[in-house]
Amino acid sequence: DSGVTQTPKHLITATGQRVTLRCSPRSGDLSVYWYQQSLDQGLQFLIQYYNGEERAKGNILERFSAQQFPDLHSELNLSSLELGDSALYFCASSPTGTSGTYEQYFGPGTRLTVT
Amino acid sequence: ILNVEQSPQSLHVQEGDSTNFTCSFPSSNFYALHWYRWETAKSPEALFVMTLNGDEKKKGRISATLNTKEGYSYLYIKGSQPEDSATYLCAFISGGSYIPTFGRGTSLIVHP
């Protein structure tokens, strides 16, 4: 158990809908990262927040947004969902704002299925 | 787009065999390299964080080396056990963006 929690574990929804994925980092970690793992791609970095502020942005679609709250939990909002958004979404946390020098601790993931 | 390649894509070995695989990454603007172990139906688990050229890290039977000048890292497993079966991922972090770019992983299956 990494100490990172994600809810829900599974989510099935229809195209065009909007969903929110939630992540709570390990106690004391200030950074949260969001990743997407789809069948035909490797693990893709989406976005990083550090202590409430956006720190780095990867290949995140404009239909997707995220935020980190004062209690450090984070939410990833996916809207106007398409079939291709079906994937496993991970969040990870680390103590610092720079992703390089510290390990990231991954949550169990949220499996999103868009039908 | 940064190119992070892992080879081989998959590997089958017998229990007790030693094995190694490669992560290749851009040799410029290096900041750090991470290795992760990802078991089926679980989430990636950090193995090593490597930051200096020539770094060697070890955790039990697993070790890793880093060559930032030529852009590669090796992961070694000595005396493989069935419980080592997993996908091993590397992630390159560049000094410009600090965004991790993951390789596709090496899938290791250790047969008893």
Interface residues (C-beta under 8 A of the other chain):
Chain A: S2 Y33 G42 L43 Q44 F45 Q48 R55 A56 K57 G58 F90 A92 T98 S99 G100 T101 Y102 E103 Q104 Y105 F106 G107 P108 G109
Chain B: Y31 A32 H34 Y36 K42 S43 P44 E45 A46 V49 T51 L89 A91 I93 S97 Y98 I99 P100 T101 F102 G103 R104 G105
